[in-house]
Amino acid sequence: MLPRGARTDEQGNEVGFPHTTEGAVGMLAAANTTEVTAAHSHVDVQLGVYASYLIAADRTEDNKTKIEQAGAESDAKMRRSMGLPEDGAPPPGAYARNHVVGFQVIQASPSEAAVWLLSRVTTRKGEMETEEGAYTCTLVAAEWDGTDWRLSAASTEDTLRRHGRDQSPPIAAPGDPAFNSGGWTAIRAAS
């Protein structure tokens, strides 16, 4: 079980993770566990990540504008993939969820951590529709800023430069033999 943040911030996100490798993974899992609904768009999710998890040096108006634009593009892409109009709110009961279920640390120090995250992505087009799901694997990085673990452009670019060409671990569901043989560690939900 990964450590949780010590508190919840004004965005509703957990912050204040321990200064350990597990704390870095906990922050990365929290930042990458998302839910998009009619009332909470990709723009909302990404601006929450920006405010809660982005290192101070990267919190600029230019970056905020880029994040809003990328969130709007993700909202349009999600609606297209669901066969919905590209703009406007999704129908009631529609959602896209990203839930981190496993991780693999590839590099860690007191100031940085590079991690593969395994996520279960689920979508539903509306209340009466069937949920669809798939697994994804993402290379992410965290940097300690003296008070908490943060996402930063520099650590992400460095991680991608050093490990982006590495073979990603096999994508496999927890419980599947390939999950363990692939080096994944399952994340248990706190009860």
LINKATA-V302667 format. One record per backbone hydrogen bond with DSSP energy under -1.0 kcal/mol. CO is the residue of the C=O (numbers start at 1). NH is the residue of the N-H. E is the energy in kcal/mol with one decimal. If there is no record, write none. Layout:
((CO;NH;E) (CO;NH;E))
This chain:
((7;15;-2.7) (9;12;-2.0) (13;9;-2.8) (15;7;-2.1) (18;20;-2.1) (20;24;-2.0) (21;25;-2.4) (22;26;-2.6) (23;27;-2.3) (24;28;-2.5) (25;29;-2.8) (26;30;-2.4) (27;31;-2.9) (28;32;-1.3) (34;98;-2.5) (36;96;-1.9) (40;37;-2.2) (41;45;-2.5) (42;46;-3.1) (43;47;-2.5) (44;48;-1.9) (45;49;-2.1) (46;50;-2.5) (47;51;-2.3) (48;52;-2.4) (49;53;-2.8) (53;151;-3.0) (55;58;-1.7) (56;59;-1.5) (58;60;-1.7) (60;64;-2.5) (61;65;-2.3) (62;66;-2.2) (63;67;-2.5) (64;68;-2.3) (65;69;-2.4) (66;70;-2.6) (67;71;-2.5) (68;72;-2.3) (69;73;-2.2) (70;74;-2.3) (71;75;-2.4) (72;76;-2.3) (73;77;-2.5) (74;78;-2.6) (75;79;-2.3) (76;80;-2.5) (77;81;-2.7) (78;82;-1.3) (79;84;-3.4) (80;83;-1.7) (91;94;-2.1) (92;127;-1.7) (95;124;-2.3) (96;36;-3.0) (97;122;-2.2) (98;34;-1.7) (99;120;-2.8) (101;187;-2.4) (102;118;-2.8) (103;185;-2.2) (104;116;-2.8) (107;114;-3.1) (111;144;-2.4) (112;109;-2.8) (113;142;-2.5) (114;106;-2.6) (114;107;-1.5) (115;140;-3.0) (116;104;-2.0) (117;138;-2.4) (118;101;-2.9) (118;102;-1.6) (119;136;-2.3) (120;99;-2.3) (121;134;-2.2) (122;97;-3.2) (123;132;-2.9) (124;95;-2.0) (126;129;-1.7) (132;123;-2.7) (134;121;-3.4) (136;119;-2.7) (138;117;-2.9) (140;115;-2.8) (142;113;-2.0) (143;150;-2.5) (148;145;-2.5) (150;143;-2.8) (151;55;-3.0) (152;156;-2.2) (153;157;-2.8) (154;158;-2.5) (155;159;-2.4) (156;160;-2.6) (157;161;-2.4) (158;162;-2.6) (159;163;-3.2) (160;164;-1.8) (163;166;-1.5) (173;176;-2.4) (176;179;-1.7) (177;181;-2.4) (178;182;-1.5) (179;184;-1.9) (180;183;-1.6) (185;103;-1.9))
